[in-house]
Amino acid sequence: MTSHSPSHSPSHSPSHSSAHREVRIPTGAKVGAVLWIVAALQFLAAQWTVGAAWRTPYSWIRHNISDLGNVHCQTWDVSRPRYVCSPLHDVMNLSFATHGVLLLAGALLTGAACWGRGGMSRTARILFLLNAGAWVLVGFVPADVDENLHVLGAMIIMGIGNIGLLCTGLLRRTAPLGRLRPISLALAVIALAGAAMFFGQYDPGIGMGTLERIAAFGTDAWVLVAALALLRSRIRPARHGGHAHPGGAGAVPIHIT
């Protein structure tokens, strides 16, 4: 009687499979990532440029972001009276709107390939798109032109937008953006705390302008991190012990590193 040694087929432990899970980042998604970077950087540059043009010093600690887009020179805001006169207000309002358009385009281009699927992914993307649209709104409606509409836009950005950011921290880990869950959750908590203090007019000593930036810039910080993560992904053939990749002989997996 001849005995045969049992053959062992290559197997992968769950930890190995999880560590090298394969994802595909489409070219369009990478274009979306670039748009996110441009959105954040042009917005930051516009604030520095427009603020530097003020004849009375503009303070990032004391003044609101919206003050840069106000079209009239006057003492502004009953709750926190301050003199506002922004010579380059048109530049700032254009930057607000451009910011929103680029965020929206980036979200559409990254799509399900980066956000993943399921209810949480859809919710996060919808709230992100609302956030982007609100930036366009505040650009077209400066605070001293229609304060109610402008405040509505600000509340969407710092309220709904940051809830959307929180949702990105709950995306499936199999999605490329889901791998940023710790960073996403941290940014969301900080931004929501800043929004609560800003709208509640509670200044712990860092200035209301600082609080507003903490509340409003959470999404910008996230898109920069997310965009760089997507762009740094590299194509690397998977090794499966000589077995063909399930996607076929021509399939090339992409790994986020």
C-alpha positions as CSV (number, residue, x, y, z in Angstrom):
1,M,0.0,0.0,0.0
2,T,1.5,3.3,-1.1
3,S,1.0,6.3,1.1
4,H,0.9,9.8,-0.4
5,S,1.8,12.9,1.4
6,P,-1.1,15.3,1.5
7,S,-0.5,18.2,-0.9
8,H,-0.6,21.6,0.7
9,S,-2.1,24.4,-1.4
10,P,-0.8,27.9,-0.6
11,S,-2.9,29.7,1.9
12,H,-2.9,33.1,3.4
13,S,-3.7,34.0,6.9
14,P,-6.4,36.6,7.5
15,S,-3.8,39.1,8.8
16,H,-1.7,38.7,5.6
17,S,-4.8,39.1,3.4
18,S,-5.9,42.2,5.3
19,A,-2.4,43.7,5.2
20,H,-2.1,43.3,1.4
21,R,-5.7,43.8,0.3
22,E,-5.8,44.9,-3.3
23,V,-7.6,48.0,-4.5
24,R,-7.7,49.8,-7.7
25,I,-7.3,53.6,-7.9
26,P,-8.7,54.8,-11.3
27,T,-7.0,57.7,-13.1
28,G,-10.1,59.8,-12.7
29,A,-9.9,59.4,-9.0
30,K,-6.3,60.6,-8.9
31,V,-7.4,63.6,-10.9
32,G,-10.0,64.2,-8.2
33,A,-7.3,64.0,-5.6
34,V,-5.3,66.6,-7.4
35,L,-8.4,68.9,-7.5
36,W,-8.7,68.5,-3.7
37,I,-5.1,69.6,-3.2
38,V,-5.7,72.6,-5.5
39,A,-8.9,73.5,-3.6
40,A,-7.2,73.6,-0.2
41,L,-4.1,75.4,-1.3
42,Q,-5.8,78.1,-3.3
43,F,-8.2,78.7,-0.4
44,L,-5.3,79.1,2.0
45,A,-3.3,81.4,-0.4
46,A,-6.4,83.6,-1.0
47,Q,-6.8,84.1,2.7
48,W,-3.2,85.2,3.2
49,T,-3.3,87.4,0.1
50,V,-6.6,89.1,0.8
51,G,-5.8,89.5,4.5
52,A,-2.5,91.2,3.7
53,A,-4.3,93.8,1.6
54,W,-6.2,95.2,4.6
55,R,-5.2,98.7,5.7
56,T,-6.3,97.9,9.2
57,P,-4.6,94.6,10.4
58,Y,-6.5,91.5,9.7
59,S,-6.3,89.0,12.5
60,W,-6.7,85.2,12.0
61,I,-7.3,85.0,15.7
62,R,-10.0,87.7,16.0
63,H,-11.6,88.0,12.6
64,N,-13.9,85.6,10.9
65,I,-13.0,84.1,7.5
66,S,-16.1,85.7,6.1
67,D,-14.8,89.2,6.9
68,L,-12.4,88.8,4.0
69,G,-15.3,88.6,1.6
70,N,-17.4,91.4,3.0
71,V,-18.0,94.1,0.4
72,H,-18.5,97.1,2.6
73,C,-16.1,99.0,4.9
74,Q,-17.9,99.3,8.2
75,T,-18.0,98.2,11.9
76,W,-19.6,94.8,11.6
77,D,-21.3,92.2,13.8
78,V,-23.4,93.2,16.8
79,S,-22.2,90.2,19.0
80,R,-18.5,91.0,18.3
81,P,-18.2,94.5,16.9
82,R,-15.1,94.9,14.7
83,Y,-14.1,97.1,11.8
84,V,-14.1,95.3,8.5
85,C,-12.7,96.6,5.2
86,S,-11.5,94.1,2.6
87,P,-10.2,95.7,-0.6
88,L,-9.8,92.3,-2.3
89,H,-13.2,91.0,-1.3
90,D,-13.9,89.8,-4.8
91,V,-10.8,87.7,-4.8
92,M,-11.9,86.0,-1.5
93,N,-15.4,85.4,-2.7
94,L,-14.1,83.9,-5.9
95,S,-11.9,81.6,-3.8
96,F,-14.8,80.5,-1.7
97,A,-16.8,79.5,-4.8
98,T,-13.8,77.9,-6.5
99,H,-13.1,76.0,-3.3
100,G,-16.5,74.5,-3.3
101,V,-16.5,73.6,-7.0
102,L,-13.1,71.8,-6.7
103,L,-14.2,69.9,-3.6
104,L,-17.4,68.8,-5.3
105,A,-15.6,67.8,-8.5
106,G,-13.0,65.8,-6.5
107,A,-15.7,64.0,-4.6
108,L,-17.5,63.0,-7.8
109,L,-14.3,61.8,-9.5
110,T,-13.0,59.8,-6.5
111,G,-16.3,58.0,-6.4
112,A,-17.1,54.6,-5.0
113,A,-13.7,53.3,-6.0
114,C,-12.2,55.3,-3.2
115,W,-15.1,55.8,-0.8
116,G,-16.3,52.2,-0.9
117,R,-19.9,51.0,-1.0
118,G,-22.7,50.8,1.5
119,G,-24.9,53.2,3.4
120,M,-22.1,54.9,5.3
121,S,-20.2,55.6,2.1
122,R,-23.3,57.1,0.4
123,T,-24.1,59.2,3.5
124,A,-20.5,60.6,3.8
125,R,-20.4,61.5,0.1
126,I,-23.8,63.2,0.1
127,L,-22.8,65.3,3.2
128,F,-19.5,66.1,1.6
129,L,-21.3,67.3,-1.5
130,L,-23.6,69.5,0.6
131,N,-20.5,70.9,2.3
132,A,-18.9,71.7,-1.1
133,G,-22.1,73.4,-2.3
134,A,-22.2,75.5,0.9
135,W,-18.8,76.9,0.0
136,V,-20.1,78.1,-3.3
137,L,-23.1,79.7,-1.6
138,V,-21.0,81.7,0.8
139,G,-18.9,82.9,-2.1
140,F,-21.9,84.2,-4.0
141,V,-23.6,85.7,-0.9
142,P,-21.1,87.6,1.3
143,A,-22.1,88.0,4.9
144,D,-22.8,91.8,4.7
145,V,-25.0,91.3,1.6
146,D,-27.3,88.6,2.9
147,E,-26.3,87.5,6.4
148,N,-29.1,84.9,6.7
149,L,-28.1,83.0,3.6
150,H,-24.4,83.3,4.4
151,V,-24.9,82.0,7.9
152,L,-26.9,79.1,6.5
153,G,-23.9,78.2,4.3
154,A,-21.6,78.5,7.3
155,M,-23.8,76.2,9.4
156,I,-23.9,73.6,6.6
157,I,-20.1,73.7,6.3
158,M,-19.3,73.5,10.0
159,G,-22.3,71.4,11.0
160,I,-23.4,69.0,8.2
161,G,-19.9,69.1,6.6
162,N,-18.2,68.0,9.8
163,I,-20.8,65.3,10.4
164,G,-19.9,64.1,6.9
165,L,-16.3,64.1,8.0
166,L,-17.3,62.0,10.9
167,C,-18.9,59.5,8.6
168,T,-15.7,59.2,6.6
169,G,-14.2,57.9,9.8
170,L,-16.7,55.0,9.7
171,L,-16.1,54.0,6.1
172,R,-15.4,50.3,5.4
173,R,-11.7,49.6,5.9
174,T,-11.6,47.8,2.6
175,A,-12.1,51.2,0.9
176,P,-9.0,53.3,0.2
177,L,-10.4,56.2,2.1
178,G,-11.6,53.9,4.9
179,R,-8.0,53.2,5.7
180,L,-7.8,56.8,7.0
181,R,-10.3,56.1,9.7
182,P,-8.2,57.2,12.7
183,I,-7.2,60.5,11.1
184,S,-10.8,61.1,9.8
185,L,-12.3,60.5,13.3
186,A,-9.7,62.7,15.0
187,L,-10.2,65.6,12.6
188,A,-14.0,65.3,12.8
189,V,-14.1,65.4,16.6
190,I,-11.8,68.4,16.7
191,A,-13.8,70.2,14.0
192,L,-17.1,69.5,15.6
193,A,-15.8,70.7,19.0
194,G,-14.6,73.9,17.3
195,A,-18.0,74.4,15.7
196,A,-19.9,73.9,18.9
197,M,-17.7,76.5,20.7
198,F,-17.9,78.9,17.8
199,F,-21.7,78.9,17.4
200,G,-22.0,78.8,21.1
201,Q,-19.8,81.9,21.3
202,Y,-17.6,80.2,23.9
203,D,-14.0,81.3,23.5
204,P,-11.5,79.3,25.7
205,G,-8.9,82.0,25.0
206,I,-7.7,81.2,21.5
207,G,-10.0,83.7,19.7
208,M,-13.2,83.3,17.8
209,G,-11.4,83.5,14.5
210,T,-9.2,80.5,15.5
211,L,-12.3,78.6,16.6
212,E,-14.0,79.2,13.2
213,R,-10.9,78.0,11.4
214,I,-10.7,74.8,13.5
215,A,-14.4,74.2,12.7
216,A,-14.2,75.1,9.0
217,F,-10.7,73.7,8.1
218,G,-11.3,70.1,9.2
219,T,-12.4,69.1,5.8
220,D,-9.5,70.8,4.1
221,A,-7.0,69.0,6.3
222,W,-8.8,65.8,5.5
223,V,-8.8,66.2,1.7
224,L,-5.1,67.0,1.8
225,V,-4.3,63.8,3.7
226,A,-6.8,61.8,1.6
227,A,-5.5,63.2,-1.7
228,L,-1.8,62.5,-0.8
229,A,-2.7,58.9,0.3
230,L,-4.4,58.3,-3.0
231,L,-1.6,59.8,-5.1
232,R,1.1,57.9,-3.2
233,S,-0.6,54.5,-4.0
234,R,1.7,52.5,-6.2
235,I,1.2,49.7,-8.6
236,R,2.7,46.5,-7.4
237,P,2.0,43.0,-8.7
238,A,0.5,40.8,-6.0
239,R,2.3,37.5,-5.2
240,H,0.0,34.6,-4.7
241,G,2.4,31.6,-4.7
242,G,2.3,31.2,-8.4
243,H,-1.4,31.3,-8.7
244,A,-3.1,33.7,-11.1
245,H,-4.7,36.7,-9.6
246,P,-8.5,36.3,-9.4
247,G,-8.9,39.4,-11.6
248,G,-7.2,37.6,-14.5
249,A,-3.7,37.4,-15.9
250,G,-3.7,41.1,-16.9
251,A,-5.1,42.5,-13.6
252,V,-2.7,44.7,-11.8
253,P,-3.5,45.3,-8.1
254,I,-2.8,48.7,-6.5
255,H,-1.7,48.9,-2.9
256,I,-2.1,52.0,-0.7
257,T,1.1,52.5,1.2
